[in-house]
Amino acid sequence: MEPMDQPVPLPSHIHYELLMQLLERQTLFALQRRSPQQQQIQELIITLRKALSQQKQLEESCRSSGIAIEYYWSLNNAAASSPLHPGEH
């Protein structure tokens, strides 16, 4: 299989890190201990950790297949090269 011409766009890891830090350091403390909402936040943090781990696995798979990766910080730098317009999937 030939490597792709264009790098695969992926979110920068900092996006996951910032969300997890916000939830761990601020959101949890704003909620009452042992509340259902605090449990939901804990589950959300776990989900974000899993998502970051899965992205890292995808990155390793791409690297081992010779597929380039490009990290994106926002949608602004992706808008010009994206074949989709806002609202399309």
C-alpha positions as CSV (number, residue, x, y, z in Angstrom):
1,M,0.0,0.0,0.0
2,E,1.4,3.4,-1.0
3,P,1.6,6.2,1.6
4,M,-1.1,8.9,1.3
5,D,-0.3,12.1,-0.5
6,Q,-1.8,14.3,2.3
7,P,-1.1,13.9,6.0
8,V,-3.9,12.6,8.2
9,P,-5.3,15.5,10.2
10,L,-5.6,14.8,13.9
11,P,-6.2,17.0,17.0
12,S,-3.2,18.0,18.9
13,H,-2.7,16.1,22.2
14,I,-3.0,19.4,24.1
15,H,-6.7,19.5,23.4
16,Y,-7.2,16.3,25.4
17,E,-4.8,17.5,28.1
18,L,-6.6,20.8,28.5
19,L,-10.0,19.3,28.8
20,M,-8.8,16.7,31.4
21,Q,-7.0,19.4,33.4
22,L,-10.1,21.6,33.5
23,L,-12.4,18.8,34.5
24,E,-9.9,17.4,37.2
25,R,-8.8,20.8,38.7
26,Q,-11.9,22.9,38.4
27,T,-15.1,21.1,37.5
28,L,-14.8,18.4,40.1
29,F,-14.2,20.9,42.9
30,A,-17.2,22.9,41.8
31,L,-19.5,19.9,42.4
32,Q,-20.6,18.4,45.7
33,R,-18.7,15.3,46.8
34,R,-20.2,12.0,45.8
35,S,-22.8,13.7,43.7
36,P,-24.1,12.0,40.6
37,Q,-22.6,14.9,38.6
38,Q,-19.2,14.3,40.1
39,Q,-19.4,10.7,39.0
40,Q,-20.4,11.8,35.5
41,I,-17.3,14.0,35.4
42,Q,-15.1,11.1,36.5
43,E,-16.5,9.0,33.7
44,L,-15.9,11.8,31.2
45,I,-12.3,12.1,32.3
46,I,-11.8,8.4,31.8
47,T,-13.4,8.6,28.4
48,L,-11.0,11.4,27.4
49,R,-8.1,9.4,28.6
50,K,-9.3,6.5,26.5
51,A,-9.8,8.7,23.5
52,L,-6.2,10.1,23.8
53,S,-4.9,6.5,24.1
54,Q,-6.8,5.4,21.0
55,Q,-5.5,8.4,19.1
56,K,-1.9,7.5,20.1
57,Q,-2.6,3.9,18.8
58,L,-3.9,5.3,15.5
59,E,-0.8,7.5,15.2
60,E,1.5,4.5,15.8
61,S,-0.4,2.5,13.2
62,C,-0.1,5.4,10.7
63,R,3.6,5.8,11.3
64,S,4.2,2.1,10.9
65,S,2.3,2.2,7.6
66,G,4.2,5.2,6.4
67,I,1.2,7.6,6.7
68,A,2.1,11.1,7.7
69,I,0.2,12.8,10.5
70,E,-0.5,16.5,10.8
71,Y,-1.7,17.9,14.2
72,Y,-4.3,20.6,14.2
73,W,-4.8,23.2,16.8
74,S,-8.1,24.4,15.5
75,L,-10.5,24.0,12.6
76,N,-9.3,27.3,11.1
77,N,-6.1,25.8,9.6
78,A,-8.2,22.8,8.3
79,A,-10.9,24.8,6.7
80,A,-9.0,25.8,3.6
81,S,-7.9,22.2,2.8
82,S,-11.1,20.5,3.9
83,P,-13.3,19.1,1.1
84,L,-16.3,19.5,3.4
85,H,-18.1,22.7,4.2
86,P,-19.4,23.4,7.7
87,G,-22.4,21.3,8.5
88,E,-21.5,18.5,6.1
89,H,-20.4,15.0,7.3
